[in-house]
């Protein structure tokens, strides 16, 4: 049975590993993939092809292209499915 960590425990042993439990300023950086659609289209790939290669559902690629912020690891993984991608042109800090 898991017990809740008290504030005193967190102060003594550090924050929980789950990023959702960290203070906002310590959470992983999220980005908007502003150039993802252009990079995908330049490579003549469909959203489904990119999603399949990256190992995600096509909905993830669709959400990225619509401007939903994602963790940099997810954006990197999706963009790496596109040949010749340049991550610096794809992601933008949100």
C-alpha positions as CSV (number, residue, x, y, z in Angstrom):
1,X,0.0,0.0,0.0
2,X,1.5,3.3,-1.1
3,X,1.5,6.2,1.3
4,X,1.4,9.8,0.5
5,X,4.6,11.7,1.0
6,X,4.4,14.5,3.4
7,X,5.9,18.0,2.7
8,X,8.5,17.3,5.3
9,X,9.5,14.1,3.4
10,X,9.7,15.9,0.1
11,X,11.9,18.6,1.7
12,X,14.2,16.0,3.2
13,X,14.3,13.5,0.3
14,X,13.6,15.6,-2.7
15,X,10.6,15.9,-5.1
16,X,8.8,12.8,-6.5
17,X,10.1,11.6,-9.8
18,X,6.8,12.2,-11.6
19,X,7.1,15.5,-13.5
20,X,3.5,16.3,-12.7
21,X,4.5,16.5,-9.0
22,X,7.3,18.9,-9.5
23,X,7.0,22.6,-9.1
24,X,6.1,24.3,-12.4
25,X,9.6,25.8,-12.9
26,X,11.2,22.3,-12.6
27,X,8.9,20.5,-15.0
28,X,10.3,19.3,-18.3
29,X,10.2,21.9,-21.1
30,X,7.4,21.7,-23.5
31,X,7.6,23.0,-27.1
32,X,5.3,23.7,-30.0
33,X,6.3,22.0,-33.2
34,X,5.7,24.9,-35.5
35,X,7.7,23.5,-38.5
36,X,6.7,19.9,-38.3
37,X,4.0,20.0,-40.9
38,X,6.3,21.8,-43.4
39,X,9.1,19.4,-42.8
40,X,6.8,16.4,-43.2
41,X,5.3,17.8,-46.4
42,X,8.8,18.6,-47.8
43,X,9.7,14.9,-47.3
44,X,6.4,13.9,-49.0
45,X,5.3,11.9,-46.0
46,X,1.8,11.5,-44.5
47,X,1.0,12.0,-40.9
48,X,0.3,8.3,-40.6
49,X,3.7,7.4,-42.0
50,X,5.5,9.7,-39.6
51,X,3.4,8.4,-36.7
52,X,4.1,4.8,-37.6
53,X,7.9,5.3,-37.8
54,X,8.0,7.3,-34.6
55,X,5.8,4.6,-32.8
56,X,3.0,7.0,-31.9
57,X,-0.7,7.2,-32.8
58,X,-1.4,9.5,-35.8
59,X,-3.4,11.7,-33.4
60,X,-0.1,12.7,-31.7
61,X,1.3,14.0,-35.0
62,X,-2.0,15.8,-35.7
63,X,-2.0,17.5,-32.3
64,X,1.7,18.6,-32.8
65,X,0.8,20.1,-36.2
66,X,-2.2,21.9,-34.7
67,X,0.1,23.6,-32.1
68,X,-0.4,21.5,-29.0
69,X,2.7,21.7,-26.8
70,X,4.6,18.5,-26.3
71,X,7.7,17.5,-24.3
72,X,10.9,18.0,-26.3
73,X,11.5,14.2,-26.3
74,X,8.2,13.5,-28.1
75,X,8.8,16.2,-30.7
76,X,12.4,14.9,-31.2
77,X,11.1,11.4,-31.7
78,X,8.4,12.4,-34.2
79,X,10.7,14.7,-36.1
80,X,13.4,12.1,-36.3
81,X,11.0,10.0,-38.4
82,X,11.4,12.7,-41.1
83,X,14.5,12.3,-43.3
84,X,16.7,15.3,-43.2
85,X,14.8,16.9,-40.4
86,X,16.3,19.9,-38.5
87,X,14.9,19.9,-35.0
88,X,15.9,23.6,-34.5
89,X,13.5,24.5,-37.3
90,X,10.7,22.3,-36.1
91,X,10.4,23.2,-32.4
92,X,9.7,26.5,-30.7
93,X,9.6,27.2,-27.0
94,X,6.1,27.7,-25.8
